[in-house]
Amino acid sequence: MYHLTLFNIAAIVLTLAALFGYINHRWLKLPITIGLVVIALVVSLCVLGLDALLQNFESERTIRTVLERIDFDDTLMKGMLSFLLFAGALHVDLNQLLARKWVIGAMATFGVVTSTFFVGYGAYLLSDLLGLGIPFMWCLVFGALISPTDPVAVMGILKTIKIPQSLEAKIAGESLFNDGVGVVVFTIVVAIAMSQTGSGGAEITALDVAKLFLLEAVGGAVLGFVTGYIAYHAMKSIDEYNLEVLITLALVMMTYSIGFIIHVSGPIAVVVAGLLIGNHGTRFAMSEKTRDHINTFWELTDEILNAVLFLLIGFEVFVLTFPDKIAWLMVAAIPLVLLARLIAVSLPIAVMGIKQEFTAGAVPVLTWGGLRGGISVALALSLPAVAEKDAILALTYAVVVFSIIVQGLTFKSVVARFVDGGGQPKQ
């Protein structure tokens, strides 16, 4: 087989993204991210079917080899995610976010933890009922990686549908921050699971958990503010749009890199930096020409990386191994995760609703709009090679595909049903 370089693989992925995007735009007319997942998934299933029918048809092995060269966890979590989060944060109104900081903070922290335990315990009971015997701690790992909503998927849907500004701020703000919190929770739960199952992990204490959480979350926010403030002052002192675009690009990459080096949350850091540049920076540090170029550059970057990411999600079915009896648990995991999301949203809103009013229909819209995406898949793929990994990956993929396709396509109808004047296409 011809040796594929990383450039060759990137060329194949971008060509397929362009081709499938063209097919979707011309004939399917679906939102671009959903259309790419659907087409890639259909193509994947057709190839798998041909391999099953024709013994000498070895395309599955070839495609699997190519996909294994693309480390999904490395590509997304240590590469694409920084750009996607910054691009999303750049267009979020900080005033709207601060006005709803308590409910957003509660859903991004308490909500993620609550959902983690609910999904973990539910998956453990269902696993036991179906005779799969997945240990409780590994069910909790599944709960941790599937509980955060995916900011890339969520922001993609919000671009197309008109909803009240207050509700949009909650959905966008939560999705931008809870993935950073979710990664921290996931890291802690995996460490505990490894230590309890005798897989080489060290003993984790409650104090260790608290210190790690504070270091990652608070440290990430401080890092993002410091690097964002430095970039802001640099941009304020000049008026050269090419250089200022370059400064934002350097800001994202260096902030994320420093986050990994000093062990604080890179996702939270780039979100904070993006909010600072997108609000304070656009008002006080940029000319109109610079602002237009920066917005255009990051919108284009966002669209291209989104296309690549969702194409890869559709093709990841090739790397799945389905353990025996897992199909029923995959089906059951979907309503379980949705119920956990309902509880994680309802409790903070019920408590805070005593002192403040929320948009009518906030609970169903926040519940159904909590899409899962590439981050959950990347976290599942990053798990160590334990016996439970294949089962966790299969469950994750089932929930993510349902979330992107079914919830993504019906979100507009849910908004129209529960929110007055909502659900219309954005101009």
C-alpha positions in Angstrom: 0.0 0.0 0.0 1.2 3.5 -0.8 2.6 5.3 2.3 0.2 8.1 3.1 1.8 11.2 4.6 -0.1 13.6 6.9 -0.4 16.0 3.9 -2.0 13.2 1.8 -4.4 12.4 4.6 -5.3 16.1 5.1 -5.9 16.4 1.3 -8.2 13.3 1.3 -10.2 14.6 4.3 -10.6 18.1 3.0 -11.6 16.8 -0.5 -14.2 14.5 1.0 -15.5 17.4 3.2 -15.8 19.6 0.1 -17.4 16.8 -2.0 -19.9 15.8 0.7 -20.6 19.5 1.5 -21.4 20.1 -2.2 -23.8 17.0 -2.2 -25.5 18.3 0.9 -25.8 21.8 -0.4 -27.2 20.8 -3.8 -29.5 18.0 -2.8 -30.0 17.2 0.9 -30.3 20.8 2.1 -29.4 19.8 5.7 -27.3 22.0 8.1 -23.8 21.5 6.9 -22.5 19.7 10.1 -25.5 17.3 10.2 -25.3 16.7 6.4 -21.6 15.8 6.6 -22.2 13.3 9.5 -25.2 11.7 7.6 -23.3 11.3 4.3 -20.1 10.0 5.9 -22.1 7.6 8.1 -24.1 6.3 5.0 -20.9 5.9 3.0 -19.2 4.1 6.0 -22.1 1.7 6.4 -22.2 1.0 2.6 -18.5 0.1 2.7 -18.9 -2.1 5.7 -21.8 -3.8 3.9 -19.7 -4.4 0.7 -16.9 -5.8 2.8 -19.3 -8.3 4.4 -20.7 -9.4 1.0 -17.4 -9.4 -1.0 -14.6 -11.3 0.6 -11.8 -9.7 -1.4 -13.2 -6.2 -1.0 -10.8 -4.9 1.6 -11.7 -1.2 1.6 -12.7 -1.3 5.3 -9.1 -2.3 6.3 -7.7 0.5 4.1 -10.0 3.1 5.5 -9.4 1.9 9.1 -5.6 2.2 8.5 -6.0 5.8 7.4 -8.3 6.7 10.3 -5.9 5.1 12.8 -3.2 7.5 11.4 -5.5 10.3 12.5 -5.4 10.3 16.3 -8.9 11.7 16.9 -8.1 12.6 20.5 -4.8 14.3 19.5 -6.3 16.0 16.5 -9.4 17.4 18.3 -8.4 17.9 21.9 -4.9 19.2 21.2 -5.4 20.9 17.9 -8.8 21.8 16.4 -10.6 22.4 19.7 -8.6 25.5 20.6 -9.5 27.2 17.3 -13.2 26.2 17.4 -13.7 27.3 21.0 -12.0 30.7 20.4 -14.1 31.2 17.2 -17.2 30.5 19.2 -16.3 32.7 22.2 -15.4 35.6 19.9 -19.0 36.2 19.0 -20.6 35.7 22.4 -21.9 38.8 24.1 -20.1 39.1 27.4 -22.7 41.3 29.0 -25.4 38.7 28.2 -23.1 36.1 29.7 -22.4 38.0 32.9 -26.0 38.8 33.4 -26.7 35.0 33.6 -23.4 33.9 35.1 -24.9 32.0 38.1 -27.2 29.8 36.1 -24.6 29.2 33.4 -22.0 28.4 36.1 -24.4 26.1 37.9 -25.2 24.1 34.7 -21.6 23.9 33.7 -20.4 22.6 37.1 -23.2 21.2 39.2 -25.1 20.1 36.1 -22.1 18.2 34.6 -21.4 16.4 38.0 -25.0 15.5 38.5 -25.4 14.2 35.0 -22.1 12.2 35.4 -23.4 10.3 38.4 -26.9 9.8 37.1 -25.7 8.4 33.8 -23.0 6.4 35.5 -25.4 4.7 37.9 -28.1 4.2 35.3 -25.6 2.6 32.9 -24.3 0.4 35.7 -27.9 -0.9 36.5 -28.7 -1.4 32.8 -25.4 -3.1 32.2 -26.0 -5.5 35.1 -29.6 -6.2 33.9 -28.3 -7.1 30.4 -25.5 -9.3 31.7 -22.7 -7.1 30.4 -21.1 -6.5 33.9 -19.4 -3.2 33.2 -17.9 -2.1 36.6 -19.5 0.9 38.2 -16.4 3.2 37.9 -16.2 2.6 34.2 -19.9 3.4 33.8 -19.1 6.6 35.7 -16.3 7.3 33.2 -19.0 7.0 30.4 -21.1 9.4 32.4 -18.3 11.9 32.7 -17.4 12.0 29.0 -21.0 12.1 27.7 -22.3 14.7 30.2 -20.7 17.9 28.8 -22.5 19.4 25.8 -20.4 19.9 22.8 -19.8 23.7 22.1 -18.9 23.0 18.4 -22.2 21.2 17.7 -24.3 23.6 19.9 -22.8 26.8 18.4 -23.3 25.4 14.9 -27.1 24.9 15.5 -27.4 28.4 17.2 -26.1 30.0 14.0 -29.1 28.9 12.1 -32.1 29.3 14.5 -33.6 32.4 16.0 -34.2 32.1 19.8 -34.5 34.8 22.5 -31.2 36.4 23.3 -31.3 35.5 27.0 -31.9 31.8 26.2 -29.2 31.8 23.5 -26.7 33.3 26.0 -27.4 30.4 28.5 -27.0 27.7 25.8 -23.8 29.2 24.3 -22.3 30.1 27.6 -22.9 26.7 29.2 -21.6 24.8 26.1 -18.4 26.9 26.0 -17.5 26.3 29.7 -18.9 22.9 30.5 -16.6 21.1 28.2 -13.6 22.4 30.1 -15.2 21.3 33.4 -16.2 18.0 31.8 -12.6 17.3 30.7 -11.5 17.9 34.3 -14.2 15.6 35.8 -13.4 13.0 33.2 -9.7 13.1 34.1 -10.5 12.7 37.8 -12.9 9.8 37.3 -10.5 7.9 34.9 -7.7 8.3 37.5 -10.0 6.9 40.2 -11.2 4.0 38.0 -7.6 3.1 37.1 -6.6 3.1 40.8 -9.6 1.1 41.9 -9.3 -1.6 39.2 -5.6 -2.2 39.8 -4.6 -0.8 36.4 -1.6 1.0 37.6 -3.1 4.2 38.8 -2.2 5.8 42.1 -4.6 6.2 45.0 -6.7 9.4 44.6 -8.0 11.3 47.7 -10.8 13.8 48.0 -8.2 16.5 48.6 -6.5 15.5 45.3 -9.8 15.8 43.5 -10.5 19.3 44.9 -7.0 20.6 44.1 -7.0 19.2 40.6 -10.4 20.8 39.9 -9.4 24.2 41.2 -6.0 24.1 39.5 -7.5 23.1 36.1 -10.6 25.3 36.1 -9.5 28.5 37.9 -5.9 28.2 36.5 -7.3 28.0 33.0 -9.5 31.1 33.5 -6.5 33.1 34.9 -4.2 32.0 32.0 -6.8 33.0 29.4 -7.3 36.4 31.0 -3.5 37.1 31.2 -2.7 36.0 27.6 -5.9 37.7 26.3 -5.0 40.9 28.1 -1.5 40.9 26.6 -2.9 40.3 23.1 -5.4 43.1 23.7 -2.8 45.6 24.6 -0.6 44.6 21.6 -3.5 45.0 19.2 -4.5 48.4 20.8 -1.1 49.8 20.1 -1.2 49.2 16.4 -3.6 49.4 13.4 -2.5 46.7 10.9 -5.2 44.1 10.3 -2.9 41.4 8.9 -0.7 41.5 12.0 -3.7 41.7 14.3 -5.2 38.5 12.7 -1.8 36.9 13.3 -1.8 38.0 16.9 -5.2 36.3 17.5 -3.9 33.1 15.9 -0.8 33.2 18.1 -2.9 33.9 21.1 -5.0 30.8 20.6 -2.1 28.4 19.9 0.2 29.7 22.6 -2.6 29.9 25.3 -3.7 26.3 24.6 0.0 25.1 24.5 0.8 26.8 27.8 -2.3 25.3 29.3 -1.1 21.7 28.6 2.4 22.5 29.8 1.4 23.9 33.2 -1.6 21.5 33.6 -4.5 23.9 33.6 -7.6 23.8 31.4 -6.7 24.8 27.8 -10.3 24.9 26.7 -11.4 27.3 29.5 -8.3 29.4 28.9 -9.1 30.0 25.2 -12.7 30.6 25.9 -11.8 33.4 28.4 -9.3 34.8 25.9 -11.9 34.7 23.1 -14.5 36.5 25.3 -12.0 39.2 26.1 -10.9 39.8 22.5 -14.4 39.4 21.1 -15.9 42.0 23.5 -13.3 44.4 25.0 -10.9 43.9 22.1 -13.4 44.6 19.3 -14.7 47.7 21.0 -11.4 49.4 22.1 -8.5 47.8 20.3 -9.6 47.4 16.6 -10.5 49.6 13.7 -13.6 48.7 11.7 -11.4 47.2 9.0 -9.4 45.1 11.4 -12.7 43.9 13.1 -14.1 42.8 9.7 -11.0 40.9 8.8 -10.7 39.2 12.2 -14.4 38.2 12.1 -14.1 36.9 8.5 -10.9 34.9 9.3 -12.3 33.2 12.3 -15.7 32.5 10.7 -14.0 30.8 7.8 -11.7 28.9 10.1 -14.7 27.8 12.2 -16.6 26.6 9.1 -13.6 24.6 7.6 -12.7 22.9 10.9 -16.4 22.1 11.6 -16.7 20.4 8.3 -13.6 18.3 8.9 -14.6 17.4 12.4 -18.1 16.2 11.6 -16.9 14.3 8.6 -14.5 12.4 10.8 -17.3 11.7 13.3 -19.3 10.0 10.5 -16.3 7.9 9.5 -15.3 6.9 13.1 -17.7 4.0 12.9 -14.8 2.1 11.2 -12.8 2.1 14.4 -15.7 0.7 16.6 -15.7 -2.8 17.9 -19.1 -3.9 19.2 -19.0 -6.2 22.2 -21.7 -8.9 22.5 -25.1 -7.7 23.8 -24.1 -4.1 23.6 -26.8 -3.1 21.1 -29.5 -2.9 23.7 -27.4 -0.9 26.0 -26.6 1.5 23.1 -30.3 2.1 22.6 -31.0 2.5 26.3 -28.1 5.0 26.7 -29.9 7.6 24.6 -33.0 8.2 26.8 -30.8 7.8 29.9 -28.5 10.6 28.8 -31.5 12.8 27.8 -33.1 12.2 31.2 -29.8 13.1 33.0 -29.6 16.3 30.9 -33.2 17.1 31.9 -32.3 16.8 35.6 -29.1 18.7 35.2 -30.9 21.6 33.6 -34.1 21.5 35.7 -32.5 21.6 39.2 -30.4 24.8 38.8 -33.3 26.6 37.0 -35.8 25.4 39.7 -33.6 26.8 42.5 -32.7 30.0 40.8 -36.2 30.5 39.5 -37.3 31.5 43.0 -35.5 34.8 42.6 -35.5 35.4 38.8 -37.6 34.7 35.8 -36.5 32.4 33.0 -37.7 32.4 29.4 -40.8 30.2 28.9 -39.7 26.8 27.5 -36.1 27.2 28.8 -36.0 23.6 30.3 -37.1 21.7 27.2 -35.0 23.9 24.9 -31.9 23.6 27.1 -32.5 19.8 27.4 -33.0 19.1 23.7 -30.3 21.6 22.7 -27.6 20.0 24.8 -25.9 18.3 21.8 -23.0 15.8 22.2 -20.3 15.7 19.6 -16.6 15.3 18.8 -15.4 16.0 22.4 -17.2 13.0 23.8 -15.8 10.7 21.0 -12.3 12.1 21.5 -12.4 11.5 25.2 -13.7 7.9 24.7 -10.9 7.2 22.2 -8.3 8.6 24.6 -9.2 6.0 27.3 -6.4 3.5 28.2 -6.6 0.1 26.6 -8.9 -1.5 29.3 -11.4 -4.2 28.7 -14.3 -1.7 29.0 -13.1 0.7 26.3 -14.9 -0.9 23.4 -18.2 -0.9 25.2 -17.8 2.8 26.3 -16.8 3.9 22.8 -19.9 2.1 21.3 -22.2 3.7 23.8 -20.6 7.1 23.2 -21.0 6.8 19.4 -24.7 5.9 19.7 -25.5 8.9 21.8 -23.4 11.3 19.7 -24.9 10.2 16.4 -28.4 10.4 17.8 -27.7 13.8 19.3 -26.2 15.3 16.1 -28.7 13.9 13.6 -32.0 13.6 15.5 -31.7 16.4 18.1 -29.9 18.6 15.6 -32.6 18.3 13.0 -35.5 18.6 15.4 -34.2 21.4 17.6 -35.8 24.1 15.5 -39.2 22.4 16.0 -38.7 22.1 19.7 -37.9 25.9 19.9 -40.9 26.7 17.8 -43.1 24.5 20.0 -42.0 25.9 23.4 -40.7 29.4 22.8 -42.9 32.2 21.5 -41.5 33.6 18.2 -38.6 31.2 18.3 -37.4 28.6 15.7 -37.3 31.0 12.7 -34.1 30.9 10.5 -31.6 33.6 11.3 -31.2 36.2 8.6 
